[in-house]
Amino acid sequence: MAAGPVELVIFDCDGVLVDSEPISLAVLVEALDVAGVSMGADEAAERFLGKSLKTMSEILHDEYGLAVDDHFLEGMRKTLYARFREELQPIEGIRRVVEALPVSCCVASSSQPERIRLSLSVTGLIDCFEPHIFSASMVRNGKPAPDLFLHASGAMGVSPDACVVVEDSPAGVMAAQAAGMRVCAFAGGSHARTSRHRDALSVLRPDVLFDDMRDLLQFVGNAQPTGT
């Protein structure tokens, strides 16, 4: 990690706090198939992982000729939320790590605010972050643009060079770097445990590439998690 004190840890949500990406990608692929766009989970991950709904919609329109309307989005949202309530799990050890952090933290996610809060609620993490939850819907440009992370750091009153971002996607890593923040690339989610995903993160040269969330503590301070 670069020198300098850390005052704020900014967490992405999907794939960092909650193990949601396999569910999200499966729901997306199914919805696209119904809409006439054939796409595998690997391609969907490469094209859309970590990106905002607006960016995803633009890609589908410009590159696949699919107009993403409210009916499409609402159907996908209902299916996704139902599966989240039944299946979604937190990343292993994340609550103990967040509670042991010696600095402030917040969430900055490409997802909509409703989805972020649902994800954190069903996994028992909402009290760790509320009200410091920031969505790409709050800024003009989603990841890989730096807007969301700069918005989060500004709202939290912390300079970008005193922030550490925890991200699982190439788009998120690029956004953090563009914001002038240090970035820990997390490859411990169930979607990220492939050489292809690790290589995609590694080539961007994050400050740290790690796959056990408990290791985050050594990057931002000397605090240790409590409990087992």
C-alpha angles and dihedrals in degrees: 000000000000118000122265136079121289116227102167137029114205114200126200109219112216111066092003107058098013129029093233106129099089090051093045094048093048092052092046094049091049092049092048091050091054088050091052100259113122111208133152125226093253093054092045090052092049093048102039113017111128095001128123126255089249092054092045091051091050092051093049091050098043100038105026103028093237118141105212104214133178092265092056093047095045093051092049092046094053092050093046095048092048091053092046091055090052104035115015117120132183120248107269113272095359098127094053090048094050091048091051097049111119092213139051122280140194142174124251112179138167089226125096116268092248092055094046092052093045091051093049093043098052091047094048096244103108095098090056092065114017123147094015096078120130128188134196086241086074095063138052099240127037128212133332081044113081095232098105096048092046089050091051095048091046092051090049092048095238128130115244092240089060093054131095117199122205110207138164102193133070089233090055094047090051091048092052092048091048088053091055093246132134113251134207110199110213117208099171100098116106091250093052102055096102131099089236093058094043090049091051089054096040095054088061090059101227116192089251134011111197141156106197113073091208088069090066090082093066090055096055105027148324099274117125128214118254126225126020 
